[in-house]
Amino acid sequence: MTTLKKFIINVFIIIFAFSSIAEEKVSNKQNTEFSVYTGMFDFSDDGKKSTLIGFQHQNENLNRDTFLGNLSPITGFLITADNAGYVYTGVQAQYKLGALNLTPSFTPGIYHEGDGKDLGHLIEFKSELQISLDLSKTSELGFSYNHISNASLGDKNPGANSYMFNFFKNF
């Protein structure tokens, strides 16, 4: 079993174990949301697609209701099996449709190619659409699709399309 697969399995075991413990100690006011996700980086490029794992944080104390909906800052990172990495911070909107949540986001960040795909520039922009389902008052399970691109800042701009499966937990 590869190191990345072992890491992914251990992360999910820790999250599920911690979420069951934290569920018992939940107060009425959760203000921090963590997300762990895994999926396929650049699934549309057979030559450079790679598995990925990532982590994201949202502090709900910083949410703001605007004419665009409820906006909040997010920060996170992802790493691929090819040692490419992306560290980002940006904003997301959340629209609740009953137990279903629709969450578009935009996050500028810094990309490191590693042994993965050359996206053409250090600065990249991630646009994402996420759909999640409330499992309980403090957790969600979701699916997301994103596109990372440098908006033609570099000499080339191949972009990368990725999909992920997400697990969210409020604390």
KEKEDO-152171 format. One line per 8 residues: number of its first residue (from 0); for each residue x negated, y, z negated of N, C-alpha, C, O, CB. Coordinates in nm, 4 decimals. Glycine has a CB too. Example, Ala and Ser with C-alpha at 12.3 -4.5 7.8 and 13.67 -1.06 7.14 Angstrom:
REM KEKEDO-152171
0	-1.3190 -0.5690 -0.7800 -1.2300 -0.4500 -0.7800 -1.3200 -0.3300 -0.7800 -1.4236 -0.3319 -0.8465 -1.1308 -0.4473 -0.9046; -1.2850 -0.2250 -0.7080 -1.3670 -0.1060 -0.7140 -1.2900 0.0030 -0.7870 -1.3409 0.1138 -0.8039 -1.4084 -0.0598 -0.5725 $
This chain:
REM KEKEDO-152171
0	-0.0855 -0.1175 0.0000 0.0000 0.0000 0.0000 -0.0899 0.1236 0.0000 -0.1868 0.1302 -0.0757 0.0972 -0.0001 -0.1232; -0.0576 0.2220 0.0855 -0.1407 0.3413 0.0946 -0.1249 0.4279 -0.0303 -0.0285 0.4156 -0.1058 -0.1051 0.4219 0.2202; -0.2221 0.5148 -0.0486 -0.2202 0.6056 -0.1635 -0.0988 0.6967 -0.1594 -0.0376 0.7215 -0.2633 -0.3480 0.6893 -0.1678; -0.0620 0.7478 -0.0411 0.0539 0.8356 -0.0294 0.1819 0.7623 -0.0681 0.2662 0.8183 -0.1383 0.0653 0.8904 0.1132; 0.1976 0.6377 -0.0231 0.3177 0.5609 -0.0578 0.3246 0.5365 -0.2087 0.4320 0.5475 -0.2679 0.3197 0.4264 0.0181; 0.2118 0.5035 -0.2711 0.2089 0.4853 -0.4163 0.2467 0.6137 -0.4876 0.3223 0.6115 -0.5848 0.0704 0.4387 -0.4620; 0.1938 0.7271 -0.4390 0.2236 0.8565 -0.4988 0.3724 0.8884 -0.4888 0.4334 0.9317 -0.5865 0.1413 0.9663 -0.4316; 0.4308 0.8672 -0.3715 0.5738 0.8937 -0.3511 0.6578 0.8081 -0.4444 0.7504 0.8589 -0.5076 0.6139 0.8674 -0.2048 $
8	0.6278 0.6807 -0.4541 0.7033 0.5903 -0.5415 0.6921 0.6348 -0.6868 0.7923 0.6374 -0.7583 0.6528 0.4453 -0.5263; 0.5721 0.6697 -0.7313 0.5533 0.7149 -0.8698 0.6269 0.8446 -0.8987 0.6844 0.8599 -1.0065 0.4057 0.7329 -0.8993; 0.6264 0.9387 -0.8043 0.6980 1.0650 -0.8241 0.8470 1.0397 -0.8423 0.9090 1.0962 -0.9324 0.6744 1.1600 -0.7054; 0.9048 0.9552 -0.7575 1.0477 0.9274 -0.7695 1.0811 0.8524 -0.8991 1.1859 0.8776 -0.9586 1.0952 0.8465 -0.6491; 0.9971 0.7638 -0.9426 1.0200 0.6932 -1.0698 1.0175 0.7924 -1.1856 1.1037 0.7869 -1.2734 0.9131 0.5821 -1.0916; 0.9210 0.8821 -1.1869 0.9109 0.9823 -1.2934 1.0327 1.0739 -1.2928 1.0888 1.1028 -1.3985 0.7822 1.0652 -1.2777; 1.0738 1.1195 -1.1755 1.1888 1.2105 -1.1672 1.3155 1.1429 -1.2165 1.3893 1.2013 -1.2959 1.2085 1.2594 -1.0233; 1.3420 1.0223 -1.1717 1.4640 0.9553 -1.2146 1.4610 0.9234 -1.3636 1.5638 0.9327 -1.4306 1.4849 0.8278 -1.1346 $
16	1.3454 0.8862 -1.4161 1.3351 0.8603 -1.5599 1.3557 0.9889 -1.6388 1.4282 0.9904 -1.7383 1.1984 0.7981 -1.5943; 1.2913 1.0975 -1.5937 1.3037 1.2253 -1.6628 1.4445 1.2815 -1.6509 1.4959 1.3421 -1.7449 1.2031 1.3251 -1.6077; 1.5080 1.2610 -1.5334 1.6428 1.3159 -1.5153 1.7429 1.2477 -1.6065 1.8368 1.3125 -1.6526 1.6872 1.3017 -1.3701; 1.7264 1.1194 -1.6340 1.8199 1.0520 -1.7246 1.7998 1.0980 -1.8687 1.8961 1.1063 -1.9450 1.8030 0.8996 -1.7152; 1.6759 1.1278 -1.9065 1.6494 1.1810 -2.0409 1.7020 1.3238 -2.0514 1.7666 1.3597 -2.1498 1.4973 1.1768 -2.0733; 1.6741 1.4048 -1.9495 1.7151 1.5457 -1.9521 1.8664 1.5592 -1.9457 1.9210 1.6555 -1.9996 1.6512 1.6222 -1.8361; 1.9350 1.4666 -1.8820 2.0809 1.4721 -1.8703 2.1455 1.4761 -2.0080 2.2475 1.5426 -2.0260 2.1335 1.3517 -1.7907; 2.0882 1.4065 -2.1050 2.1436 1.4030 -2.2390 2.1239 1.5349 -2.3123 2.2018 1.5667 -2.4022 2.0813 1.2906 -2.3176 $
24	2.0218 1.6125 -2.2765 1.9873 1.7342 -2.3488 2.0288 1.8602 -2.2733 1.9783 1.9685 -2.3030 1.8386 1.7375 -2.3760; 2.1187 1.8487 -2.1775 2.1546 1.9611 -2.0933 2.2397 2.0610 -2.1702 2.3374 2.0248 -2.2356 2.2285 1.9130 -1.9691; 2.2003 2.1874 -2.1608 2.2826 2.2934 -2.2175 2.3776 2.3404 -2.1082 2.3714 2.2912 -1.9955 2.1949 2.4121 -2.2728; 2.4634 2.4330 -2.1394 2.5569 2.4850 -2.0410 2.4886 2.5746 -1.9393 2.5473 2.6022 -1.8347 2.6675 2.5606 -2.1095; 2.3677 2.6209 -1.9653 2.2992 2.7156 -1.8777 2.1671 2.6566 -1.8281 2.0662 2.6610 -1.8983 2.2742 2.8488 -1.9511; 2.1687 2.6015 -1.7068 2.0439 2.5576 -1.6446 1.9962 2.6706 -1.5555 2.0744 2.7253 -1.4777 2.0625 2.4239 -1.5631; 1.8679 2.7067 -1.5657 1.8212 2.8190 -1.4870 1.7023 2.7875 -1.3982 1.6503 2.8775 -1.3321 1.7865 2.9302 -1.5768; 1.6580 2.6642 -1.3944 1.5465 2.6269 -1.3093 1.5827 2.5008 -1.2324 1.6289 2.4023 -1.2900 1.4178 2.6059 -1.3923 $
32	1.5610 2.5053 -1.1012 1.5884 2.3890 -1.0178 1.4585 2.3439 -0.9532 1.3852 2.4243 -0.8955 1.6961 2.4209 -0.9102; 1.4309 2.2155 -0.9633 1.3164 2.1556 -0.8966 1.3682 2.0602 -0.7908 1.4716 1.9958 -0.8087 1.2232 2.0823 -0.9977; 1.2965 2.0520 -0.6820 1.3320 1.9613 -0.5737 1.2079 1.8832 -0.5335 1.0992 1.9392 -0.5197 1.3912 2.0387 -0.4522; 1.2257 1.7542 -0.5152 1.1207 1.6687 -0.4599 1.1768 1.6130 -0.3301 1.2924 1.5710 -0.3241 1.0774 1.5528 -0.5607; 1.0946 1.6129 -0.2269 1.1440 1.5641 -0.0985 1.0370 1.4833 -0.0266 0.9172 1.4980 -0.0509 1.1899 1.6809 -0.0107; 1.0847 1.3977 0.0626 0.9961 1.3187 0.1467 1.0633 1.3014 0.2816 1.1860 1.3022 0.2912 0.9631 1.1807 0.0818; 0.9833 1.2859 0.3848 1.0405 1.2708 0.5181 0.9336 1.2564 0.6236 0.8257 1.2024 0.5992 1.1289 1.3883 0.5511; 0.9662 1.3062 0.7424 0.8770 1.2928 0.8573 0.8413 1.4315 0.9104 0.9282 1.5074 0.9533 0.9427 1.2066 0.9689 $
40	0.7107 1.4633 0.9065 0.6597 1.5897 0.9600 0.6433 1.5769 1.1104 0.5825 1.4812 1.1582 0.5249 1.6289 0.8932; 0.6964 1.6714 1.1847 0.6867 1.6793 1.3302 0.7299 1.5490 1.3978 0.6564 1.4907 1.4775 0.5443 1.7138 1.3710; 0.8513 1.5053 1.3634 0.9045 1.3799 1.4166 0.9182 1.3820 1.5692 0.9228 1.2758 1.6313 1.0395 1.3505 1.3538; 0.9247 1.4996 1.6303 0.9447 1.5081 1.7752 0.8146 1.4976 1.8555 0.8179 1.4984 1.9786 1.0136 1.6379 1.8089; 0.7001 1.4879 1.7869 0.5713 1.4741 1.8544 0.5139 1.3376 1.8174 0.4554 1.3212 1.7104 0.4724 1.5905 1.8148; 0.5309 1.2392 1.9070 0.4872 1.1023 1.8773 0.3398 1.0948 1.8412 0.3009 1.0110 1.7599 0.5146 1.0123 1.9957; 0.2567 1.1806 1.8999 0.1127 1.1767 1.8745 0.0723 1.2329 1.7393 -0.0316 1.1941 1.6861 0.0414 1.2515 1.9811; 0.1509 1.3229 1.6823 0.1110 1.3885 1.5579 0.2129 1.3769 1.4449 0.1963 1.4421 1.3418 0.0849 1.5322 1.5846 $
48	0.3176 1.2961 1.4607 0.4129 1.2851 1.3505 0.3471 1.2134 1.2328 0.2583 1.1300 1.2497 0.5411 1.2100 1.3955; 0.3934 1.2485 1.1139 0.3309 1.1973 0.9926 0.4316 1.2043 0.8772 0.5178 1.2922 0.8753 0.2015 1.2778 0.9586; 0.4210 1.1128 0.7825 0.5068 1.1215 0.6650 0.4651 1.2415 0.5804 0.3507 1.2864 0.5868 0.5001 0.9907 0.5817; 0.5584 1.2924 0.5019 0.5284 1.4071 0.4166 0.5953 1.3894 0.2816 0.6908 1.3131 0.2670 0.5742 1.5387 0.4827; 0.5438 1.4609 0.1843 0.6047 1.4710 0.0527 0.5899 1.6162 0.0091 0.4908 1.6817 0.0413 0.5386 1.3713 -0.0509; 0.6894 1.6661 -0.0646 0.6834 1.8054 -0.1059 0.7551 1.8303 -0.2367 0.8245 1.7436 -0.2899 0.7414 1.8929 0.0005; 0.7367 1.9502 -0.2867 0.7933 1.9938 -0.4143 0.8360 2.1388 -0.3983 0.7652 2.2187 -0.3371 0.6903 1.9772 -0.5323; 0.9521 2.1726 -0.4534 1.0015 2.3097 -0.4439 1.0630 2.3533 -0.5766 1.1208 2.2721 -0.6488 1.1047 2.3223 -0.3303 $
56	1.0501 2.4823 -0.6079 1.1027 2.5387 -0.7326 1.1929 2.6575 -0.7011 1.1640 2.7378 -0.6124 0.9872 2.5818 -0.8273; 1.3021 2.6666 -0.7754 1.3922 2.7813 -0.7658 1.4287 2.8245 -0.9069 1.4730 2.7425 -0.9875 1.5206 2.7470 -0.6822; 1.4106 2.9525 -0.9375 1.4498 3.0061 -1.0672 1.5835 3.0775 -1.0494 1.5895 3.1840 -0.9881 1.3404 3.1030 -1.1251; 1.6911 3.0187 -1.1031 1.8245 3.0727 -1.0830 1.8483 3.2025 -1.1590 1.9490 3.2689 -1.1345 1.9266 2.9712 -1.1239; 1.7589 3.2416 -1.2509 1.7703 3.3723 -1.3166 1.7476 3.4847 -1.2168 1.7884 3.5984 -1.2408 1.6700 3.3836 -1.4324; 1.6828 3.4538 -1.1051 1.6519 3.5546 -1.0047 1.7534 3.5572 -0.8904 1.7348 3.6314 -0.7940 1.5139 3.5307 -0.9494; 1.8607 3.4773 -0.8993 1.9658 3.4784 -0.7974 2.0316 3.6151 -0.7898 2.0458 3.6845 -0.8905 2.0711 3.3707 -0.8271; 2.0715 3.6527 -0.6692 2.1430 3.7775 -0.6481 2.2590 3.7532 -0.5524 2.2417 3.6909 -0.4476 2.0482 3.8872 -0.5933 $
64	2.3766 3.8021 -0.5884 2.4898 3.7972 -0.4971 2.4780 3.9155 -0.4027 2.4693 4.0302 -0.4468 2.6261 3.7991 -0.5740; 2.4776 3.8875 -0.2714 2.4644 3.9911 -0.1697 2.5732 3.9710 -0.0653 2.6530 3.8778 -0.0753 2.3231 3.9883 -0.1041; 2.5765 4.0576 0.0341 2.6732 4.0421 0.1420 2.6444 3.9160 0.2248 2.7314 3.8704 0.2990 2.6719 4.1661 0.2322; 2.5232 3.8591 0.2129 2.4872 3.7348 0.2816 2.5191 3.6110 0.1986 2.5004 3.4990 0.2459 2.3398 3.7358 0.3163; 2.5667 3.6291 0.0763 2.5931 3.5182 -0.0144 2.4972 3.5237 -0.1323 2.4335 3.6261 -0.1569 2.5808 3.3834 0.0588; 2.4876 3.4136 -0.2044 2.3995 3.4049 -0.3200 2.2576 3.3743 -0.2721 2.2321 3.2665 -0.2184 2.4491 3.2962 -0.4201; 2.1652 3.4689 -0.2912 2.0262 3.4533 -0.2475 1.9360 3.4308 -0.3671 1.9582 3.4867 -0.4745 1.9793 3.5765 -0.1680; 1.8341 3.3485 -0.3478 1.7367 3.3264 -0.4548 1.5995 3.2987 -0.3943 1.5892 3.2461 -0.2835 1.7805 3.2091 -0.5463 $
72	1.4938 3.3346 -0.4683 1.3579 3.3054 -0.4210 1.3237 3.1582 -0.4438 1.3694 3.0961 -0.5398 1.2549 3.3960 -0.4926; 1.2428 3.1045 -0.3539 1.1947 2.9669 -0.3661 1.0445 2.9652 -0.3401 0.9916 3.0491 -0.2672 1.2696 2.8716 -0.2672; 0.9778 2.8696 -0.4002 0.8338 2.8499 -0.3820 0.8088 2.7000 -0.3759 0.8716 2.6234 -0.4490 0.7504 2.9173 -0.4978; 0.7179 2.6580 -0.2897 0.6905 2.5150 -0.2814 0.5694 2.4822 -0.1971 0.4969 2.5702 -0.1506 0.8091 2.4439 -0.2265; 0.5499 2.3531 -0.1789 0.4412 2.3051 -0.0943 0.4790 2.1691 -0.0382 0.5641 2.0988 -0.0926 0.3077 2.2971 -0.1732; 0.4137 2.1338 0.0721 0.4260 1.9991 0.1268 0.2890 1.9537 0.1717 0.2024 2.0347 0.2046 0.5277 1.9941 0.2444; 0.2707 1.8236 0.1726 0.1464 1.7641 0.2209 0.1829 1.6422 0.3045 0.2753 1.5682 0.2709 0.0506 1.7254 0.1023; 0.1098 1.6220 0.4133 0.1378 1.5089 0.5014 0.0364 1.3968 0.4779 -0.0646 1.4160 0.4102 0.1355 1.5535 0.6493 $
80	0.0646 1.2815 0.5340 -0.0278 1.1682 0.5243 -0.1578 1.1966 0.5994 -0.2588 1.1304 0.5756 0.0379 1.0408 0.5793; -0.1559 1.2954 0.6906 -0.2755 1.3365 0.7645 -0.3497 1.4502 0.6948 -0.4351 1.5150 0.7552 -0.2377 1.3790 0.9056; -0.3173 1.4744 0.5674 -0.3811 1.5791 0.4861 -0.3568 1.7209 0.5365 -0.4328 1.8119 0.5035 -0.5285 1.5546 0.4801; -0.2519 1.7409 0.6160 -0.2102 1.8770 0.6496 -0.1288 1.9267 0.5300 -0.0639 1.8473 0.4619 -0.1260 1.8824 0.7858; -0.1320 2.0557 0.5046 -0.0584 2.1107 0.3924 0.0021 2.2451 0.4239 -0.0487 2.3193 0.5080 -0.1472 2.1222 0.2734; 0.1107 2.2763 0.3564 0.1800 2.4041 0.3759 0.2277 2.4527 0.2399 0.3027 2.3829 0.1718 0.3004 2.3902 0.4765; 0.1848 2.5713 0.2002 0.2258 2.6353 0.0750 0.3111 2.7549 0.1137 0.2709 2.8346 0.1986 0.1011 2.6784 -0.0139; 0.4282 2.7686 0.0527 0.5211 2.8716 0.0977 0.5973 2.9368 -0.0168 0.6073 2.8825 -0.1268 0.6185 2.8130 0.1956 $
88	0.6504 3.0546 0.0128 0.7428 3.1227 -0.0758 0.8358 3.2050 0.0118 0.7940 3.2622 0.1124 0.6678 3.2122 -0.1809; 0.9616 3.2101 -0.0275 1.0583 3.2815 0.0545 1.1925 3.2915 -0.0148 1.2005 3.3027 -0.1371 1.0743 3.2137 0.1887; 1.2980 3.2872 0.0652 1.4321 3.3066 0.0125 1.5279 3.2033 0.0720 1.5119 3.1594 0.1859 1.4816 3.4493 0.0419; 1.6273 3.1661 -0.0080 1.7311 3.0764 0.0398 1.8673 3.1315 -0.0001 1.8801 3.2044 -0.0985 1.7110 2.9336 -0.0160; 1.9680 3.0956 0.0775 2.1068 3.1280 0.0446 2.1763 2.9960 0.0146 2.1414 2.8931 0.0724 2.1791 3.2069 0.1621; 2.2734 2.9980 -0.0744 2.3463 2.8750 -0.1040 2.4954 2.9007 -0.0914 2.5497 2.9956 -0.1481 2.3117 2.8222 -0.2455; 2.5600 2.8128 -0.0148 2.7037 2.8207 0.0061 2.7645 2.6894 -0.0431 2.7333 2.5825 0.0095 2.7388 2.8476 0.1574; 2.8508 2.6977 -0.1434 2.9141 2.5791 -0.2007 3.0469 2.5546 -0.1307 3.1292 2.6451 -0.1171 2.9348 2.5951 -0.3540 $
96	3.0663 2.4317 -0.0870 3.1906 2.3881 -0.0244 3.2413 2.2678 -0.1029 3.2347 2.1546 -0.0549 3.1700 2.3530 0.1279; 3.2915 2.2919 -0.2225 3.3288 2.1834 -0.3125 3.2034 2.1186 -0.3675 3.1180 2.1861 -0.4250 3.4171 2.0791 -0.2403; 3.1918 1.9871 -0.3500 3.0733 1.9149 -0.3969 2.9590 1.9205 -0.2956 2.8487 1.8734 -0.3232 3.1088 1.7696 -0.4262; 2.9858 1.9785 -0.1779 2.8863 1.9891 -0.0714 2.8215 2.1265 -0.0750 2.8901 2.2267 -0.0955 2.9504 1.9632 0.0666; 2.6903 2.1326 -0.0554 2.6154 2.2579 -0.0560 2.5437 2.2742 0.0769 2.4787 2.1815 0.1252 2.5145 2.2619 -0.1733; 2.5557 2.3924 0.1358 2.4855 2.4265 0.2588 2.3838 2.5340 0.2232 2.4204 2.6398 0.1721 2.5849 2.4752 0.3716; 2.2548 2.5072 0.2504 2.1485 2.5963 0.2048 2.0495 2.6263 0.3172 1.9591 2.5465 0.3425 2.0753 2.5349 0.0853; 2.0653 2.7399 0.3846 1.9626 2.7829 0.4802 1.8517 2.8572 0.4060 1.8769 2.9199 0.3031 2.0242 2.8734 0.5913 $
104	1.7285 2.8502 0.4581 1.6176 2.9221 0.3944 1.5163 2.9679 0.4985 1.5093 2.9154 0.6096 1.5487 2.8333 0.2890; 1.4381 3.0679 0.4583 1.3286 3.1192 0.5403 1.2097 3.1413 0.4478 1.2201 3.2131 0.3484 1.3688 3.2521 0.6154; 1.0951 3.0785 0.4813 0.9787 3.0862 0.3933 0.8498 3.1017 0.4734 0.8075 3.0076 0.5404 0.9707 2.9618 0.3047; 0.7872 3.2184 0.4675 0.6528 3.2320 0.5227 0.5531 3.1570 0.4342 0.5750 3.1413 0.3141 0.6134 3.3817 0.5352; 0.4440 3.1112 0.4944 0.3457 3.0397 0.4145 0.2129 3.0238 0.4843 0.1902 3.0755 0.5937 0.3981 2.9057 0.3777; 0.1257 2.9504 0.4173 -0.0095 2.9254 0.4663 -0.0205 2.7767 0.4998 0.0126 2.6907 0.4182 -0.1179 2.9683 0.3606; -0.0675 2.7482 0.6213 -0.0780 2.6114 0.6712 -0.2244 2.5721 0.6862 -0.3061 2.6491 0.7367 -0.0043 2.5966 0.8059; -0.2563 2.4501 0.6410 -0.3900 2.3928 0.6595 -0.3734 2.2668 0.7432 -0.2970 2.1774 0.7067 -0.4605 2.3615 0.5210 $
112	-0.4433 2.2593 0.8531 -0.4291 2.1505 0.9501 -0.4748 2.0148 0.8973 -0.4140 1.9131 0.9307 -0.5065 2.1836 1.0740; -0.5798 2.0103 0.8159 -0.6341 1.8820 0.7727 -0.6676 1.7966 0.8939 -0.7318 1.8443 0.9875 -0.5347 1.8084 0.6807; -0.6243 1.6695 0.8931 -0.6402 1.5815 1.0093 -0.5117 1.5764 1.0909 -0.4969 1.4916 1.1789 -0.6803 1.4398 0.9648; -0.4187 1.6674 1.0616 -0.2880 1.6684 1.1276 -0.2828 1.7611 1.2473 -0.3842 1.7898 1.3110 -0.1816 1.7079 1.0299; -0.1630 1.8068 1.2761 -0.1368 1.8874 1.3946 -0.1879 2.0305 1.3791 -0.1701 2.0932 1.2747 0.0119 1.8888 1.4245; -0.2517 2.0807 1.4846 -0.2952 2.2198 1.4897 -0.1750 2.3036 1.5311 -0.1293 2.2957 1.6451 -0.4159 2.2394 1.5889; -0.1235 2.3848 1.4371 -0.0069 2.4685 1.4667 -0.0458 2.6055 1.5215 0.0424 2.6860 1.5511 0.0772 2.4859 1.3419; -0.1746 2.6343 1.5359 -0.2185 2.7536 1.6055 -0.2539 2.8733 1.5197 -0.3125 2.9686 1.5710 -0.1161 2.7930 1.6975 $
120	-0.2206 2.8727 1.3891 -0.2506 2.9886 1.3055 -0.2440 2.9479 1.1586 -0.1792 2.8496 1.1227 -0.1522 3.1053 1.3348; -0.3115 3.0246 1.0752 -0.3069 3.0030 0.9306 -0.1688 3.0391 0.8739 -0.1176 2.9703 0.7856 -0.4165 3.0859 0.8607; -0.1089 3.1478 0.9255 0.0223 3.1936 0.8801 0.1298 3.1242 0.9631 0.1271 3.1298 1.0860 0.0349 3.3490 0.8912; 0.2234 3.0595 0.8964 0.3343 2.9912 0.9628 0.4642 3.0281 0.8917 0.4629 3.0689 0.7756 0.3130 2.8362 0.9636; 0.5751 3.0134 0.9614 0.7070 3.0465 0.9082 0.7962 2.9227 0.9170 0.8041 2.8576 1.0211 0.7704 3.1666 0.9857; 0.8632 2.8914 0.8056 0.9505 2.7734 0.8013 1.0954 2.8181 0.7910 1.1328 2.8889 0.6975 0.9135 2.6805 0.6819; 1.1769 2.7766 0.8875 1.3215 2.7971 0.8844 1.3838 2.6608 0.8584 1.3504 2.5628 0.9250 1.3755 2.8616 1.0189; 1.4745 2.6549 0.7612 1.5278 2.5245 0.7194 1.6774 2.5318 0.6964 1.7303 2.6347 0.6544 1.4580 2.4759 0.5923 $
128	1.7449 2.4213 0.7245 1.8858 2.4050 0.6908 1.8979 2.2757 0.6117 1.8511 2.1699 0.6539 1.9770 2.4031 0.8195; 1.9611 2.2867 0.4975 1.9713 2.1735 0.4051 2.1184 2.1506 0.3703 2.1936 2.2457 0.3487 1.8869 2.1987 0.2758; 2.1577 2.0254 0.3653 2.2918 1.9871 0.3213 2.2735 1.8938 0.2033 2.1996 1.7957 0.2119 2.3754 1.9190 0.4371; 2.3417 1.9243 0.0917 2.3266 1.8395 -0.0267 2.4629 1.8143 -0.0898 2.5591 1.8876 -0.0673 2.2306 1.9046 -0.1295; 2.4675 1.7097 -0.1682 2.5885 1.6670 -0.2364 2.5628 1.6652 -0.3859 2.4631 1.6088 -0.4313 2.6347 1.5280 -0.1866; 2.6524 1.7268 -0.4633 2.6397 1.7257 -0.6088 2.6595 1.5831 -0.6605 2.7625 1.5210 -0.6343 2.7423 1.8229 -0.6741; 2.5608 1.5314 -0.7339 2.5732 1.4003 -0.7974 2.6290 1.4152 -0.9383 2.7043 1.3303 -0.9861 2.4368 1.3282 -0.8010; 2.5908 1.5244 -1.0039 2.6385 1.5580 -1.1377 2.6260 1.7090 -1.1522 2.5959 1.7782 -1.0549 2.5575 1.4816 -1.2504 $
136	2.6486 1.7603 -1.2713 2.6342 1.9043 -1.2926 2.4905 1.9511 -1.2782 2.4655 2.0697 -1.2565 2.6858 1.9417 -1.4293; 2.3962 1.8593 -1.2900 2.2553 1.8988 -1.2905 2.1707 1.8343 -1.1812 2.0490 1.8529 -1.1804 2.1960 1.8661 -1.4225; 2.2301 1.7599 -1.0897 2.1478 1.6974 -0.9858 2.2231 1.6899 -0.8526 2.3459 1.6839 -0.8478 2.1044 1.5565 -1.0298; 2.1442 1.6905 -0.7451 2.1965 1.6836 -0.6092 2.1080 1.5912 -0.5260 1.9904 1.5713 -0.5567 2.2043 1.8251 -0.5452; 2.1655 1.5363 -0.4221 2.0925 1.4562 -0.3247 2.1215 1.5179 -0.1887 2.2368 1.5477 -0.1577 2.1338 1.3031 -0.3302; 2.0174 1.5376 -0.1062 2.0395 1.6065 0.0191 1.9514 1.5620 0.1334 1.8645 1.4759 0.1194 2.0213 1.7488 -0.0012; 1.9773 1.6245 0.2478 1.9030 1.6027 0.3710 1.8749 1.7408 0.4298 1.9611 1.8285 0.4268 1.9826 1.5103 0.4726; 1.7546 1.7599 0.4830 1.7225 1.8892 0.5428 1.6411 1.8721 0.6707 1.5733 1.7716 0.6920 1.6458 1.9763 0.4430 $
144	1.6510 1.9739 0.7539 1.5775 1.9817 0.8795 1.5072 2.1173 0.8798 1.5670 2.2183 0.8426 1.6730 1.9642 1.0056; 1.3797 2.1200 0.9220 1.3127 2.2491 0.9331 1.2268 2.2578 1.0582 1.1917 2.1577 1.1207 1.2274 2.2744 0.8105; 1.1950 2.3811 1.0915 1.1046 2.4104 1.2020 0.9980 2.5052 1.1488 1.0294 2.6097 1.0918 1.1810 2.4725 1.3252; 0.8720 2.4682 1.1679 0.7592 2.5530 1.1283 0.6937 2.6056 1.2548 0.6627 2.5298 1.3467 0.6559 2.4745 1.0397; 0.6731 2.7376 1.2581 0.6183 2.8030 1.3756 0.5396 2.9266 1.3327 0.5658 2.9832 1.2266 0.7307 2.8409 1.4751; 0.4433 2.9685 1.4151 0.3679 3.0890 1.3806 0.4215 3.2144 1.4491 0.3574 3.3193 1.4430 0.2229 3.0703 1.4167; 0.5364 3.2061 1.5136 0.5991 3.3213 1.5802 0.5028 3.3881 1.6789 0.5039 3.5102 1.6949 0.6464 3.4240 1.4755; 0.4203 3.3075 1.7442 0.3226 3.3537 1.8439 0.2160 3.4462 1.7866 0.1645 3.5324 1.8579 0.3939 3.4246 1.9556 $
152	0.1819 3.4297 1.6582 0.0696 3.5030 1.5994 -0.0631 3.4500 1.6540 -0.1598 3.5251 1.6664 0.0725 3.4922 1.4451; -0.0673 3.3222 1.6862 -0.1892 3.2595 1.7377 -0.1867 3.2497 1.8890 -0.0883 3.2861 1.9534 -0.2073 3.1209 1.6772; -0.2974 3.1996 1.9456 -0.3058 3.1806 2.0902 -0.2105 3.0715 2.1379 -0.1655 3.0723 2.2525 -0.4488 3.1462 2.1306; -0.1806 2.9781 2.0489 -0.0825 2.8745 2.0817 0.0175 2.8650 1.9672 -0.0108 2.9034 1.8537 -0.1517 2.7362 2.1075; 0.1350 2.8125 2.0004 0.2436 2.8041 1.9027 0.3263 2.6785 1.9294 0.4399 2.6880 1.9758 0.3333 2.9313 1.9082; 0.2696 2.5596 1.9002 0.3425 2.4368 1.9323 0.4615 2.4101 1.8392 0.5572 2.3441 1.8798 0.2480 2.3197 1.9272; 0.4569 2.4596 1.7166 0.5650 2.4351 1.6209 0.5707 2.2909 1.5751 0.5057 2.2034 1.6324 0.6973 2.4735 1.6814; 0.6483 2.2673 1.4722 0.6674 2.1325 1.4184 0.8099 2.1213 1.3650 0.8560 2.2084 1.2912 0.5628 2.1007 1.3061 $
160	0.8790 2.0145 1.4022 1.0147 1.9866 1.3554 1.0097 1.8710 1.2567 0.9514 1.7665 1.2855 1.1099 1.9539 1.4745; 1.0705 1.8897 1.1410 1.0625 1.7879 1.0356 1.1994 1.7635 0.9744 1.2868 1.8501 0.9776 0.9625 1.8303 0.9265; 1.2170 1.6433 0.9181 1.3367 1.6147 0.8398 1.2942 1.5562 0.7063 1.1904 1.4908 0.6961 1.4320 1.5176 0.9155; 1.3747 1.5802 0.6046 1.3424 1.5356 0.4695 1.4683 1.4877 0.3967 1.5801 1.5294 0.4268 1.2748 1.6491 0.3905; 1.4460 1.3995 0.3009 1.5482 1.3602 0.2049 1.5086 1.4253 0.0728 1.3936 1.4152 0.0301 1.5608 1.2019 0.1920; 1.6045 1.4926 0.0079 1.5764 1.5769 -0.1080 1.6485 1.5267 -0.2321 1.7600 1.4750 -0.2243 1.6165 1.7209 -0.0796; 1.5833 1.5425 -0.3463 1.6461 1.5203 -0.4753 1.6257 1.6466 -0.5593 1.5127 1.6922 -0.5759 1.5870 1.3933 -0.5467; 1.7346 1.7031 -0.6122 1.7298 1.8284 -0.6891 1.7698 1.8010 -0.8327 1.8579 1.7196 -0.8602 1.8226 1.9364 -0.6266 $
168	1.7035 1.8704 -0.9232 1.7351 1.8575 -1.0656 1.7287 1.9943 -1.1308 1.6298 2.0660 -1.1155 1.6381 1.7590 -1.1359; 1.8333 2.0311 -1.2035 1.8362 2.1567 -1.2794 1.7963 2.1303 -1.4228 1.8355 2.0299 -1.4823 1.9761 2.2223 -1.2737; 1.7172 2.2222 -1.4782 1.6748 2.2138 -1.6188 1.7076 2.3429 -1.6884 1.6804 2.3575 -1.8075 1.5237 2.1832 -1.6308 $
